[in-house]
Amino acid sequence: MIGFNTVAELGASAGILSAASDIKENTASFEFSLAFGAGAMFDVGSLWFTVDGRYQLGLTNVFEGVNEPTRDTSDVKNAGWAFTAGLAFPIGGSDASRSR
């Protein structure tokens, strides 16, 4: 997979105080990653119930262009989990689409 950087902010909060800073110029403009996952579909009458789980593993460094010797940004990568659930329904009058 390929991802494009659209927003990069660093935020902090303590009690009622909070602050945010734009760090987009210090981060890479795109990244590559691998996604692993599995899903299942269950027949529930005239519909299908679907569930899916995925893990995305970043392959490229988020701070690839930063050359500040005082900061250790040598191995910062994105990663994340995604879970989905939904209903699928056939479009049209044929039962051929339900044979999967």
ZIGIRA-V835630 format. One record per residue. RES is the residue in three letters. SS is DSSP state (helix for helix, strand for strand, loop for the rest). PHI is phi in radians with two decimals (none if undefined). NEAR is the number of other ideal C-beta (glycine too) atoms within 10 Angstrom. Layout:
res=RES ss=SS phi=PHI near=NEAR
res=RES ss=SS phi=PHI near=NEAR
This chain:
res=MET ss=loop phi=none near=11
res=ILE ss=strand phi=-2.19 near=8
res=GLY ss=strand phi=-2.15 near=14
res=PHE ss=strand phi=-1.94 near=8
res=ASN ss=loop phi=-1.38 near=12
res=THR ss=loop phi=-1.83 near=7
res=VAL ss=loop phi=-2.51 near=8
res=ALA ss=loop phi=-2.41 near=15
res=GLU ss=strand phi=-2.21 near=9
res=LEU ss=strand phi=-2.01 near=11
res=GLY ss=strand phi=-2.20 near=8
res=ALA ss=strand phi=-2.57 near=9
res=SER ss=strand phi=-2.54 near=9
res=ALA ss=strand phi=-2.54 near=7
res=GLY ss=loop phi=1.14 near=5
res=ILE ss=loop phi=-1.60 near=5
res=LEU ss=strand phi=-1.64 near=7
res=SER ss=strand phi=-2.61 near=9
res=ALA ss=strand phi=-2.60 near=9
res=ALA ss=strand phi=-2.46 near=10
res=SER ss=strand phi=-2.42 near=10
res=ASP ss=strand phi=-1.38 near=10
res=ILE ss=loop phi=-2.06 near=14
res=LYS ss=helix phi=-1.05 near=12
res=GLU ss=helix phi=-1.22 near=9
res=ASN ss=helix phi=-1.75 near=17
res=THR ss=loop phi=-2.05 near=19
res=ALA ss=loop phi=-1.18 near=18
res=SER ss=loop phi=-1.46 near=12
res=PHE ss=strand phi=-2.66 near=10
res=GLU ss=strand phi=-2.55 near=19
res=PHE ss=strand phi=-1.94 near=10
res=SER ss=strand phi=-2.65 near=16
res=LEU ss=strand phi=-1.95 near=10
res=ALA ss=strand phi=-2.14 near=11
res=PHE ss=strand phi=-2.09 near=9
res=GLY ss=strand phi=-3.01 near=13
res=ALA ss=strand phi=-2.64 near=8
res=GLY ss=strand phi=-2.58 near=11
res=ALA ss=strand phi=-2.58 near=10
res=MET ss=strand phi=-2.16 near=13
res=PHE ss=strand phi=-2.17 near=9
res=ASP ss=strand phi=-1.32 near=10
res=VAL ss=strand phi=-2.22 near=10
res=GLY ss=loop phi=1.31 near=6
res=SER ss=loop phi=-1.58 near=8
res=LEU ss=strand phi=-2.14 near=14
res=TRP ss=strand phi=-2.05 near=17
res=PHE ss=strand phi=-1.74 near=14
res=THR ss=strand phi=-2.05 near=14
res=VAL ss=strand phi=-2.33 near=13
res=ASP ss=strand phi=-2.65 near=14
res=GLY ss=strand phi=-2.38 near=14
res=ARG ss=strand phi=-2.43 near=14
res=TYR ss=strand phi=-2.16 near=12
res=GLN ss=strand phi=-1.91 near=16
res=LEU ss=strand phi=-1.96 near=13
res=GLY ss=strand phi=-1.23 near=17
res=LEU ss=loop phi=-1.87 near=11
res=THR ss=loop phi=-1.94 near=15
res=ASN ss=loop phi=-1.28 near=17
res=VAL ss=loop phi=-1.17 near=18
res=PHE ss=loop phi=-1.76 near=18
res=GLU ss=loop phi=-1.09 near=14
res=GLY ss=loop phi=-1.63 near=11
res=VAL ss=loop phi=-1.45 near=16
res=ASN ss=loop phi=-2.12 near=7
res=GLU ss=loop phi=-1.55 near=9
res=PRO ss=loop phi=-1.20 near=5
res=THR ss=loop phi=-1.46 near=4
res=ARG ss=loop phi=-1.98 near=10
res=ASP ss=loop phi=-1.62 near=9
res=THR ss=loop phi=-2.03 near=15
res=SER ss=loop phi=-1.30 near=8
res=ASP ss=loop phi=-2.55 near=8
res=VAL ss=loop phi=-1.85 near=15
res=LYS ss=loop phi=-2.30 near=13
res=ASN ss=loop phi=-1.42 near=14
res=ALA ss=strand phi=-2.75 near=9
res=GLY ss=strand phi=-3.03 near=11
res=TRP ss=strand phi=-1.86 near=9
res=ALA ss=strand phi=-2.42 near=11
res=PHE ss=strand phi=-2.22 near=9
res=THR ss=strand phi=-2.34 near=11
res=ALA ss=strand phi=-2.54 near=10
res=GLY ss=strand phi=-2.92 near=11
res=LEU ss=strand phi=-2.04 near=9
res=ALA ss=strand phi=-2.06 near=13
res=PHE ss=strand phi=-2.37 near=8
res=PRO ss=loop phi=-1.28 near=13
res=ILE ss=loop phi=-1.89 near=7
res=GLY ss=loop phi=1.83 near=7
res=GLY ss=loop phi=-1.67 near=7
res=SER ss=loop phi=-1.51 near=9
res=ASP ss=helix phi=-1.48 near=8
res=ALA ss=helix phi=-1.11 near=9
res=SER ss=helix phi=-1.26 near=12
res=ARG ss=helix phi=-1.60 near=12
res=SER ss=loop phi=-1.45 near=6
res=ARG ss=loop phi=-1.31 near=7
